[in-house]
Amino acid sequence: MKVTEKTGQAPSWALPALLLALVVRGAATDAPTFPWRDAETREWLVCGQCPPGTFMLRPCSRGSPTACRACPPRHYTEFWNYLERCRYCNVICGEREEEVRPCTSAHNRACGCCWRCGTPGWLGWSAASAHASSPRA
């Protein structure tokens, strides 16, 4: 969908029409979209978002869809997005934790209590048993 401009401002109906188009198009394709204003033509376009594990290399144009690229090592995107770069896997497991889910292109690392470390004689065993049972991400 495009909205052309003559006066430098979009008509008052442009934003509601664009939002309606986003809803209708998103429902039809099940792929999320986002509004993007082309810098050269100054037209409003409806661009497809990039799937998890990728980032937006280039937004759509009138003649081409959004270009996505896979996240580099140690980076991720967990949701559909139009980010210009992937997020860094920044969760570091602590001394009494172990990795329960590694960093992948679609998820940050997750840590959980090191229950096997909680044996008598191990210095931090009582502290480990105090940790929450759900993984930390």
N, C-alpha and C positions, 0 to 999 in steps of 0.2 A: 504494500500500500504506500502511496506517496502523496504528499501534500505540498503543492508548489506555493511559493511565496512571491508576492509582488511588492509588498510594502515593508518587508523586513520582519514582519511578525506573522505567525500562522493565524489563520482565521479562528474565531472562538470555538467553532465546532471541531477543530482538528484534533485536539487532545482527546475528547470523549470518543471520537471516531477511531482514533488510533488504539485506545485502550480496548474498545469493543473488538476491533480487528485482532488484537493480541489474544483476547479471550477465545474468540471463535477459532483462530488458527491454532492456538495451543490445544484446544479440545479436539480438533480434527486430526492433528498429527501426534499428539501426546509428547511432543518435544517442546520444552519451554522456549519462549522467544523474548526479545527485548527490543525497545525502540532505539533506533540509531539515526542520527542526522548526518547525512553525507556532507563532508566538508566542501567538496567541489560544487555539487549541484544544489546544496542546501535543502534537499528533499528529506523527508522523514521516511525511513524504511523500517520494516519489521524483519529483524535478523534472528536466525536460530542460535540458541546457546550451544556451548560445547559440553559434551558428556563428561561425567566423572573420569578422572585420570588424564584429562587434557586441559589445555588453556586456549584462549583466543589468540591466534597469530595475527589475524586480520578480520575486521568486521565485514559484513556483507556489503555488496554494492548492488546497483540496479541489475547488473548482469551476472553476479556470482554470489554463492552462499558464503556464510561465515567460514573462515579457514581456521581449523583447530590443529594443534600439535600435541603430541604426547608429552607428559611431564618428564623432566630429566630425573636421573637417579637422586634419591633422598628428597624428593618433592612430590606433592600430591594435590589433587582437588577432589573433595569428597562428594560434591553436588554438581548438578548442571550449573554452568557458569558462563560469564563473559569476562573473566579475569585476564589481565595482560600477562600474568605469569603465575606459575603454580606456587603453592605455599610450601615452606620448608618443613620437613619432618623435624619438629623441635622438641618432642617429648623424649626425655632421657630418663631411663629407669634408675631409681635410687638404689642405695646400698642394700636395702632389705626388700627389693622388688625384683621381679623377673619380667621379661618381655612375654606378653600373652598374645600379641598380634604385631608382626613386623611392619615397618614402614613399606607401603606399596604406593603405586601411582594414584590409587583411589582412597587411601586411608593413612592417617598419621599412626605412628607407633602407639601401642597401648601397653600399659604396665599393670601388674597385679602383685599382690603380696606373695612373697617367696615362702610358701607354706612348707616346702621340703627343707627350708633353711631353719625352721622353727623347732629344732631338736635341742634337748638339754645339752648344755656345754657350748652351744653356739651363743656368742655374746649378745646378739640382738633378738633372740627368739621371742621374748615377751613383747617387744615393741612390734615385731612383725605380726603377732596375733592380734594386735590392736588395730591394724589396718582395716579399712573397709573391704568387703569381699568383692565389690565390683571393680572392674579394671579402670585404670586412670588413663584417659586419653586427652 
